[in-house]
Amino acid sequence: MEPEKEATARPIVDQLKDYAETRFKLLKYEVIERSTSVVADVITDIAIIISLLLTFLFASFTLALFLADVLHSHWKGFGCVALIYLVIAVLIMVGKRSFERPIINAMIRKLFK
């Protein structure tokens, strides 16, 4: 009767090995999928940020040139735009804590989605 026990126990050990190998492969594929997803998200976010920065830059020049035309002085037009950005920067510095938390939460959601 002992040879029968050994014959049935051996396939269980083999099944456990196969199960462990399958779980390891599945984990590896899940890590690969998640990491490539994060990299793809980062690349698209960078492209969007670059596009928005260029749009912002050209809009700033357009506003500065428009104000220069209205005020009949280039330095006054560009100075007004610089003053607008200075006011925005001061407002952001004053309310820094209220801006940080939503950004942190958005980054955490992106990493764990």
DSSP file with accessible surface (Angstrom, degrees, kcal/mol):
  #  RESIDUE AA STRUCTURE BP1 BP2  ACC     N-H-->O    O-->H-N    N-H-->O    O-->H-N    TCO  KAPPA ALPHA  PHI   PSI    X-CA   Y-CA   Z-CA
    1    1 A M     >        0   0  175      0, 0.0     4,-1.4     0, 0.0     3,-0.3   0.000 360.0 360.0 360.0 -24.9    0.0    0.0    0.0
    2    2 A E  H  >  +     0   0  157      1,-0.2     4,-2.2     2,-0.2     5,-0.2   0.876 360.0  58.5 -64.5 -37.1    2.9    2.3    0.5
    3    3 A P  H  > S+     0   0   98      0, 0.0     4,-2.1     0, 0.0    -1,-0.2   0.878 104.2  53.0 -62.1 -31.6    3.8    2.5   -3.2
    4    4 A E  H  > S+     0   0  133     -3,-0.3     4,-2.1     2,-0.2     5,-0.2   0.913 107.8  50.0 -67.8 -40.9    0.3    3.8   -3.9
    5    5 A K  H  X S+     0   0  146     -4,-1.4     4,-2.2     1,-0.2    -1,-0.2   0.919 111.9  48.2 -62.5 -42.0    0.7    6.6   -1.4
    6    6 A E  H  X S+     0   0  152     -4,-2.2     4,-1.9     1,-0.2    -1,-0.2   0.892 109.9  52.6 -66.4 -36.5    4.0    7.5   -3.0
    7    7 A A  H  < S+     0   0   62     -4,-2.1    -1,-0.2    -5,-0.2    -2,-0.2   0.880 114.3  41.6 -67.5 -37.1    2.4    7.5   -6.5
    8    8 A T  H  X S+     0   0   91     -4,-2.1     4,-1.0     2,-0.2    -1,-0.2   0.821 112.9  54.2 -81.2 -28.0   -0.4    9.8   -5.4
    9    9 A A  H  X S+     0   0   48     -4,-2.2     4,-2.0    -5,-0.2    -2,-0.2   0.858 100.3  61.3 -73.2 -33.6    1.8   12.1   -3.4
   10   10 A R  H  X S+     0   0  135     -4,-1.9     4,-2.4     1,-0.2     5,-0.2   0.931 101.5  49.6 -63.2 -45.9    4.2   12.7   -6.2
   11   11 A P  H  > S+     0   0   57      0, 0.0     4,-2.8     0, 0.0    -1,-0.2   0.874 108.2  55.6 -63.2 -30.6    1.7   14.3   -8.6
   12   12 A I  H  X S+     0   0   95     -4,-1.0     4,-2.6     2,-0.2    -2,-0.2   0.931 107.9  48.0 -65.5 -42.1    0.6   16.6   -5.7
   13   13 A V  H  X S+     0   0   61     -4,-2.0     4,-2.4     2,-0.2    -1,-0.2   0.930 113.1  48.5 -62.7 -43.1    4.2   17.8   -5.3
   14   14 A D  H  X S+     0   0   62     -4,-2.4     4,-2.7     1,-0.2    -2,-0.2   0.907 111.0  50.4 -63.1 -40.8    4.4   18.3   -9.1
   15   15 A Q  H  X S+     0   0  130     -4,-2.8     4,-2.8     2,-0.2    -2,-0.2   0.902 109.5  50.8 -64.4 -39.9    1.1   20.2   -9.1
   16   16 A L  H  X S+     0   0  109     -4,-2.6     4,-2.6     2,-0.2    -2,-0.2   0.900 110.9  48.7 -63.8 -40.6    2.4   22.4   -6.2
   17   17 A K  H  X S+     0   0  111     -4,-2.4     4,-2.6     2,-0.2    -2,-0.2   0.933 113.0  47.2 -62.8 -46.4    5.6   23.1   -8.2
   18   18 A D  H  X S+     0   0   91     -4,-2.7     4,-2.6     2,-0.2    -2,-0.2   0.908 112.2  50.8 -60.9 -40.9    3.5   23.9  -11.3
   19   19 A Y  H  X S+     0   0  144     -4,-2.8     4,-2.7     2,-0.2    -2,-0.2   0.932 110.8  48.0 -62.8 -44.8    1.2   26.1   -9.2
   20   20 A A  H  X S+     0   0   58     -4,-2.6     4,-2.3     2,-0.2    -2,-0.2   0.919 112.9  48.5 -63.7 -42.1    4.1   28.0   -7.7
   21   21 A E  H  X S+     0   0  112     -4,-2.6     4,-2.5     2,-0.2    -1,-0.2   0.914 112.1  49.1 -64.1 -41.4    5.7   28.5  -11.2
   22   22 A T  H  X S+     0   0   88     -4,-2.6     4,-2.6     2,-0.2    -2,-0.2   0.916 111.1  49.2 -64.6 -43.4    2.4   29.7  -12.6
   23   23 A R  H  X S+     0   0  139     -4,-2.7     4,-2.5     2,-0.2    -1,-0.2   0.901 111.3  50.5 -62.9 -39.9    1.9   32.2   -9.7
   24   24 A F  H  X S+     0   0  132     -4,-2.3     4,-2.5     2,-0.2    -2,-0.2   0.926 111.3  47.5 -64.5 -44.2    5.4   33.5  -10.2
   25   25 A K  H  X S+     0   0  109     -4,-2.5     4,-2.6     2,-0.2    -2,-0.2   0.912 111.8  50.9 -62.4 -42.3    4.9   34.0  -13.9
   26   26 A L  H  X S+     0   0   74     -4,-2.6     4,-2.4     2,-0.2    -2,-0.2   0.928 110.7  48.4 -62.2 -43.4    1.6   35.8  -13.2
   27   27 A L  H  X S+     0   0   99     -4,-2.5     4,-2.4     2,-0.2    -2,-0.2   0.916 111.0  51.1 -62.0 -42.2    3.2   38.1  -10.7
   28   28 A K  H  X S+     0   0   99     -4,-2.5     4,-2.4     1,-0.2    -2,-0.2   0.930 111.3  47.2 -62.5 -43.6    6.0   38.8  -13.2
   29   29 A Y  H  X S+     0   0  135     -4,-2.6     4,-2.7     1,-0.2    -1,-0.2   0.879 110.7  52.2 -67.5 -35.4    3.5   39.7  -15.9
   30   30 A E  H  X S+     0   0   97     -4,-2.4     4,-2.6     2,-0.2    -1,-0.2   0.910 110.2  48.4 -67.0 -39.5    1.4   41.9  -13.6
   31   31 A V  H  X S+     0   0   87     -4,-2.4     4,-2.7     2,-0.2     5,-0.2   0.923 112.2  49.2 -65.2 -42.0    4.6   43.8  -12.6
   32   32 A I  H  X S+     0   0   86     -4,-2.4     4,-2.5     2,-0.2     5,-0.3   0.936 112.4  47.9 -62.6 -44.8    5.5   44.2  -16.3
   33   33 A E  H  X S+     0   0  134     -4,-2.7     4,-2.1     1,-0.2    -2,-0.2   0.939 113.7  46.4 -62.6 -46.1    2.0   45.4  -17.1
   34   34 A R  H  X S+     0   0  130     -4,-2.6     4,-2.3     2,-0.2    -2,-0.2   0.925 113.7  48.0 -64.8 -42.9    1.9   47.9  -14.3
   35   35 A S  H  X S+     0   0   60     -4,-2.7     4,-2.5     1,-0.2    -1,-0.2   0.918 112.8  47.3 -68.0 -40.2    5.4   49.3  -14.9
   36   36 A T  H  X S+     0   0   80     -4,-2.5     4,-2.5    -5,-0.2    -1,-0.2   0.879 111.2  53.0 -68.3 -32.7    4.7   49.8  -18.7
   37   37 A S  H  X S+     0   0   55     -4,-2.1     4,-2.4    -5,-0.3    -2,-0.2   0.924 110.1  47.2 -65.5 -42.6    1.4   51.4  -17.8
   38   38 A V  H  X S+     0   0   45     -4,-2.3     4,-2.5     2,-0.2    -2,-0.2   0.928 112.6  49.3 -64.8 -43.5    3.1   53.9  -15.5
   39   39 A V  H  X S+     0   0   83     -4,-2.5     4,-2.6     1,-0.2    -2,-0.2   0.925 111.2  49.4 -62.6 -42.7    5.8   54.6  -18.1
   40   40 A A  H  X S+     0   0   51     -4,-2.5     4,-2.4     1,-0.2     5,-0.2   0.914 111.2  49.9 -63.7 -40.7    3.2   55.2  -20.8
   41   41 A D  H  X S+     0   0   32     -4,-2.4     4,-2.5     2,-0.2    -2,-0.2   0.913 111.0  49.3 -62.4 -42.1    1.3   57.5  -18.4
   42   42 A V  H  X S+     0   0   69     -4,-2.5     4,-2.5     2,-0.2    -2,-0.2   0.925 110.7  49.8 -64.8 -42.7    4.4   59.5  -17.7
   43   43 A I  H  X S+     0   0  105     -4,-2.6     4,-2.2     2,-0.2    -2,-0.2   0.936 113.4  45.0 -64.1 -44.5    5.3   59.9  -21.3
   44   44 A T  H  X S+     0   0   74     -4,-2.4     4,-2.3     1,-0.2    -1,-0.2   0.902 112.4  52.3 -67.7 -36.8    1.9   61.1  -22.3
   45   45 A D  H  X S+     0   0   54     -4,-2.5     4,-2.7    -5,-0.2    -2,-0.2   0.904 108.7  50.7 -64.1 -39.5    1.8   63.5  -19.3
   46   46 A I  H  X S+     0   0   89     -4,-2.5     4,-2.6     2,-0.2     5,-0.2   0.920 109.9  49.9 -63.7 -42.3    5.2   64.9  -20.3
   47   47 A A  H  X S+     0   0   53     -4,-2.2     4,-2.2     2,-0.2    -2,-0.2   0.919 112.3  47.6 -62.9 -41.1    3.9   65.5  -23.9
   48   48 A I  H  X S+     0   0   93     -4,-2.3     4,-2.6     2,-0.2    -2,-0.2   0.928 111.7  50.1 -65.3 -43.2    0.8   67.2  -22.5
   49   49 A I  H  X S+     0   0   94     -4,-2.7     4,-2.7     1,-0.2    -2,-0.2   0.917 110.5  49.5 -63.3 -42.7    2.9   69.4  -20.2
   50   50 A I  H  X S+     0   0   92     -4,-2.6     4,-2.4     2,-0.2    -1,-0.2   0.929 111.8  49.0 -62.6 -43.0    5.2   70.4  -23.0
   51   51 A S  H  X S+     0   0   70     -4,-2.2     4,-2.3    -5,-0.2    -2,-0.2   0.922 112.8  47.3 -62.8 -42.6    2.3   71.3  -25.2
   52   52 A L  H  X S+     0   0  112     -4,-2.6     4,-2.8     2,-0.2    -1,-0.2   0.890 110.8  51.9 -67.3 -38.1    0.7   73.4  -22.4
   53   53 A L  H  X S+     0   0  106     -4,-2.7     4,-2.6     2,-0.2    -2,-0.2   0.915 110.6  47.7 -64.3 -41.9    3.9   75.1  -21.6
   54   54 A L  H  X S+     0   0   88     -4,-2.4     4,-2.6     2,-0.2     5,-0.2   0.916 112.6  49.2 -64.6 -41.1    4.4   76.1  -25.2
   55   55 A T  H  X S+     0   0   93     -4,-2.3     4,-2.5    -5,-0.2    -2,-0.2   0.929 112.4  48.5 -61.7 -44.7    0.8   77.4  -25.4
   56   56 A F  H  X S+     0   0  112     -4,-2.8     4,-2.3     2,-0.2    -2,-0.2   0.910 111.1  50.8 -61.6 -42.3    1.3   79.3  -22.2
   57   57 A L  H  X S+     0   0   82     -4,-2.6     4,-2.3     2,-0.2    -2,-0.2   0.946 113.0  43.8 -62.5 -48.7    4.6   80.8  -23.5
   58   58 A F  H  X S+     0   0  131     -4,-2.6     4,-2.4     1,-0.2    -1,-0.2   0.874 112.7  52.4 -67.9 -34.8    3.0   82.0  -26.8
   59   59 A A  H  X S+     0   0   56     -4,-2.5     4,-2.7    -5,-0.2    -1,-0.2   0.895 108.7  51.8 -66.0 -37.0   -0.1   83.3  -25.0
   60   60 A S  H  X S+     0   0   15     -4,-2.3     4,-2.7     2,-0.2    -2,-0.2   0.925 110.9  46.5 -64.7 -44.6    2.2   85.3  -22.7
   61   61 A F  H  X S+     0   0   96     -4,-2.3     4,-2.8     2,-0.2     5,-0.2   0.906 112.2  51.6 -63.5 -39.8    4.1   86.8  -25.6
   62   62 A T  H  X S+     0   0   95     -4,-2.4     4,-2.4     2,-0.2    -2,-0.2   0.932 112.1  45.4 -62.8 -46.0    0.8   87.6  -27.4
   63   63 A L  H  X S+     0   0   69     -4,-2.7     4,-2.9     2,-0.2     5,-0.2   0.919 113.2  50.4 -63.1 -43.3   -0.6   89.3  -24.3
   64   64 A A  H  X S+     0   0    1     -4,-2.7     4,-2.4     1,-0.2    -2,-0.2   0.923 112.4  46.2 -62.7 -43.0    2.7   91.2  -23.8
   65   65 A L  H  X S+     0   0   88     -4,-2.8     4,-2.1     2,-0.2    -1,-0.2   0.888 112.5  50.9 -68.2 -35.9    2.7   92.4  -27.4
   66   66 A F  H  X S+     0   0  124     -4,-2.4     4,-2.4    -5,-0.2    -2,-0.2   0.945 112.6  45.4 -64.3 -47.1   -0.9   93.4  -27.2
   67   67 A L  H  X S+     0   0   36     -4,-2.9     4,-3.1     1,-0.2     6,-0.2   0.869 110.2  55.2 -65.2 -34.1   -0.4   95.4  -24.0
   68   68 A A  H  X>S+     0   0    3     -4,-2.4     5,-1.5    -5,-0.2     4,-0.8   0.902 109.4  47.2 -63.4 -38.6    2.7   97.0  -25.5
   69   69 A D  H  <5S+     0   0  118     -4,-2.1     3,-0.3     2,-0.2    -2,-0.2   0.911 115.0  45.7 -68.4 -40.8    0.6   98.1  -28.5
   70   70 A V  H  <5S+     0   0   75     -4,-2.4    -2,-0.2     1,-0.2    -1,-0.2   0.911 120.3  38.5 -68.3 -42.1   -2.1   99.5  -26.1
   71   71 A L  H  <5S-     0   0   69     -4,-3.1    -1,-0.2     2,-0.2    -2,-0.2   0.448 104.5-128.4 -89.1  -3.7    0.4  101.2  -23.8
   72   72 A H  T  <5S+     0   0  169     -4,-0.8     2,-0.3    -3,-0.3    -3,-0.2   0.811  79.9  89.4  59.9  33.5    2.7  102.3  -26.7
   73   73 A S     >< -     0   0   20     -5,-1.5     4,-1.9    -6,-0.2    -2,-0.2  -0.865  64.0-151.9-160.1 126.0    5.7  100.8  -25.0
   74   74 A H  H  > S+     0   0  130     -2,-0.3     4,-2.6     1,-0.2     5,-0.3   0.904 100.0  52.1 -64.5 -43.1    7.2   97.4  -25.2
   75   75 A W  H  > S+     0   0  190      1,-0.2     4,-1.9     2,-0.2    -1,-0.2   0.863 109.5  50.2 -66.0 -32.0    8.8   97.5  -21.8
   76   76 A K  H  > S+     0   0   96      2,-0.2     4,-2.3     3,-0.2    -1,-0.2   0.908 111.5  48.4 -70.2 -40.6    5.4   98.5  -20.2
   77   77 A G  H  X S+     0   0    0     -4,-1.9     4,-1.8     2,-0.2    -2,-0.2   0.953 116.7  40.8 -64.0 -48.4    3.6   95.7  -22.0
   78   78 A F  H  X S+     0   0   76     -4,-2.6     4,-2.4     1,-0.2    -1,-0.2   0.856 113.3  55.9 -70.0 -32.2    6.1   93.0  -20.9
   79   79 A G  H  X S+     0   0   37     -4,-1.9     4,-2.5    -5,-0.3    -1,-0.2   0.897 105.4  51.7 -64.8 -39.9    6.4   94.6  -17.5
   80   80 A C  H  X S+     0   0   48     -4,-2.3     4,-2.4     2,-0.2    -2,-0.2   0.918 110.5  48.1 -63.4 -41.3    2.6   94.3  -17.0
   81   81 A V  H  X S+     0   0    9     -4,-1.8     4,-2.3     2,-0.2    -2,-0.2   0.929 111.8  49.8 -65.4 -41.8    2.8   90.6  -17.9
   82   82 A A  H  X S+     0   0   58     -4,-2.4     4,-2.2     1,-0.2    -2,-0.2   0.908 110.1  51.3 -62.7 -39.3    5.7   90.1  -15.5
   83   83 A L  H  X S+     0   0  107     -4,-2.5     4,-2.4     2,-0.2    -1,-0.2   0.903 107.3  52.9 -64.9 -39.7    3.7   91.9  -12.8
   84   84 A I  H  X S+     0   0   75     -4,-2.4     4,-2.3     1,-0.2    -2,-0.2   0.937 111.1  46.7 -59.8 -44.9    0.7   89.6  -13.4
   85   85 A Y  H  X S+     0   0   74     -4,-2.3     4,-2.5     1,-0.2    -2,-0.2   0.862 109.5  54.5 -68.1 -32.4    3.0   86.5  -13.0
   86   86 A L  H  X S+     0   0  102     -4,-2.2     4,-2.4     2,-0.2    -1,-0.2   0.932 108.7  48.0 -65.2 -43.0    4.5   88.0   -9.9
   87   87 A V  H  X S+     0   0   77     -4,-2.4     4,-2.5     2,-0.2    -2,-0.2   0.925 112.0  49.7 -63.5 -42.7    1.0   88.4   -8.3
   88   88 A I  H  X S+     0   0   78     -4,-2.3     4,-2.3     1,-0.2    -2,-0.2   0.926 110.6  50.4 -62.0 -42.4    0.1   84.8   -9.3
   89   89 A A  H  X S+     0   0   43     -4,-2.5     4,-2.4     1,-0.2    -2,-0.2   0.912 110.4  49.0 -63.6 -41.7    3.4   83.6   -7.8
   90   90 A V  H  X S+     0   0   71     -4,-2.4     4,-2.4     2,-0.2    -1,-0.2   0.923 110.7  50.8 -65.0 -41.8    2.8   85.4   -4.5
   91   91 A L  H  X S+     0   0  114     -4,-2.5     4,-2.2     1,-0.2    -2,-0.2   0.908 111.3  48.3 -62.8 -39.3   -0.8   84.0   -4.3
   92   92 A I  H  < S+     0   0   82     -4,-2.3    -1,-0.2     2,-0.2    -2,-0.2   0.909 110.5  51.3 -67.3 -39.7    0.5   80.5   -4.8
   93   93 A M  H >< S+     0   0  142     -4,-2.4     3,-1.0     1,-0.2    -2,-0.2   0.903 111.0  48.5 -64.7 -38.2    3.2   81.0   -2.2
   94   94 A V  H 3< S+     0   0  123     -4,-2.4     3,-0.3     1,-0.2    -2,-0.2   0.920 120.2  36.3 -68.1 -42.1    0.6   82.2    0.3
   95   95 A G  T 3X S+     0   0   21     -4,-2.2     4,-1.1    -5,-0.2     3,-0.4  -0.038  78.6 129.1-100.9  33.9   -1.8   79.3   -0.4
   96   96 A K  H X>  +     0   0  119     -3,-1.0     4,-1.9     1,-0.2     3,-0.7   0.884  69.0  53.4 -57.9 -43.7    0.9   76.7   -0.9
   97   97 A R  H 3> S+     0   0  196     -3,-0.3     4,-1.3     1,-0.3    -1,-0.2   0.881 106.3  52.4 -62.1 -38.1   -0.6   74.2    1.6
   98   98 A S  H 34 S+     0   0   81     -3,-0.4    -1,-0.3     1,-0.2    -2,-0.2   0.739 112.6  46.4 -72.7 -19.7   -4.0   74.2   -0.2
   99   99 A F  H <X S+     0   0  101     -4,-1.1     4,-1.1    -3,-0.7    -1,-0.2   0.769 106.4  58.5 -88.0 -29.1   -2.2   73.5   -3.5
  100  100 A E  H  X S+     0   0   63     -4,-1.9     4,-2.6     1,-0.2     5,-0.2   0.921  97.4  56.8 -69.1 -46.7    0.0   70.7   -2.3
  101  101 A R  H  X S+     0   0  147     -4,-1.3     4,-2.6     1,-0.2     5,-0.2   0.920 107.0  46.6 -58.9 -48.2   -2.6   68.2   -1.0
  102  102 A P  H  > S+     0   0   75      0, 0.0     4,-2.2     0, 0.0    -1,-0.2   0.895 113.6  50.2 -62.8 -34.2   -4.6   67.8   -4.2
  103  103 A I  H  X S+     0   0  101     -4,-1.1     4,-2.2     2,-0.2    -2,-0.2   0.933 111.5  47.6 -67.9 -43.8   -1.4   67.4   -6.2
  104  104 A I  H  X S+     0   0   67     -4,-2.6     4,-2.4     1,-0.2     5,-0.2   0.931 112.5  49.5 -61.9 -44.9   -0.1   64.7   -3.8
  105  105 A N  H  X S+     0   0   61     -4,-2.6     4,-2.5    -5,-0.2    -1,-0.2   0.900 109.8  51.2 -62.1 -40.1   -3.4   62.9   -3.9
  106  106 A A  H  X S+     0   0   48     -4,-2.2     4,-2.1    -5,-0.2    -1,-0.2   0.913 110.7  48.5 -64.6 -40.5   -3.5   63.0   -7.7
  107  107 A M  H  X S+     0   0  122     -4,-2.2     4,-2.1     2,-0.2    -2,-0.2   0.905 111.5  49.4 -67.0 -40.6    0.0   61.5   -7.9
  108  108 A I  H  X S+     0   0   82     -4,-2.4     4,-2.0     1,-0.2    -2,-0.2   0.927 110.8  50.2 -64.5 -42.5   -0.8   58.7   -5.4
  109  109 A R  H  X S+     0   0  161     -4,-2.5     4,-0.5     1,-0.2    -1,-0.2   0.900 109.9  51.2 -61.4 -40.3   -4.0   57.9   -7.3
  110  110 A K  H >< S+     0   0   74     -4,-2.1     3,-0.6     1,-0.2    -1,-0.2   0.895 111.4  47.1 -64.8 -39.5   -2.0   57.7  -10.6
  111  111 A L  H 3< S+     0   0  101     -4,-2.1    -1,-0.2     1,-0.2    -2,-0.2   0.850 119.0  38.8 -71.2 -32.6    0.6   55.3   -9.0
  112  112 A F  H 3<        0   0  157     -4,-2.0    -1,-0.2    -5,-0.2    -2,-0.2   0.256 360.0 360.0-106.3  14.7   -1.9   53.0   -7.4
  113  113 A K    <<        0   0  150     -3,-0.6    -3,-0.1    -4,-0.5    -4,-0.0  -0.261 360.0 360.0 -83.0 360.0   -4.6   52.8  -10.1
